[in-house]
Amino acid sequence: MNRPQENEVLFQKLGNTWYVFTEIEQNFVYSALPDGMDPHSTKLELFHVIEDHMTKVSQFYKKRSPEAAA
């Protein structure tokens, strides 16, 4: 499977929840990580799952954008 260009991500903990932030196609995207997931102790393979998730989040909001309907 060909992987899209990898984007840099930022992890930030707010309260007890970790969030991941990135830029996809010039859009700022963020999402909460699942409960109990800590980027400091997560195995590297799981980062591919996070990448895929962030791409899906970006596509979801892109479809809902009023600009996309115009």
N, C-alpha and C positions, 0 to 999 in steps of 0.2 A: 504494500500500500504506500503510495507516495504521500508524504507528509507536506502540508503547506509550510511556508516560511515560518520559522519559530519566532514568536514575539517575546520580548522581555516582560516579566511580570513583577509586580510588587505585592508582597504579603504584608498585611497590617492587622494587628489584633485590636479590636475595639470591644471592651468589656471581656466577655468570655468567648467571643466569636472571632475567628480568623476570617479575613476577607482577602480576595485576590483581585488585583487591578491590572488592566492591560489596555493597550490600544490596538484595535483591529479595524483596518480599512478607514483610518483617520477618525474613528469613533472611540471614545473612552468607555470602557466596559468594566463592570465590577460584579462580583458575586460572593456570597457567603460560602465558606467551605462547610462541608457536613460537620455536624457536632462531633467533637472529639478529634478532629483532624488538625494536626499541628505540622506546619511546613518544615519545622526543624527536625522532626522525627519521621517524616513520610519517606517511603522508599521512592527512588527516582522514577520507577516505572509508572507510578501514580501521576506524575506530572504530565504524562501524555493524556491521561484521562481529563486532567484539569484543562489542558489546552483545548481538547475537543469540546469540553463543556463551555468554555468561554467563547468559542466560535459559534456554538449553538445559541448562546445568549445573545450574541451580537446579531445573528441572523433573525432571531425572534423579534428583537426591538427594531431592527431595520424594516421588517415587514409591517410593524405597527406604526411606524413613523408617518405623520401626515404628509411629509415630503414625498414618500414613496407612493402615496395614493394619487398625487397630482400628476 
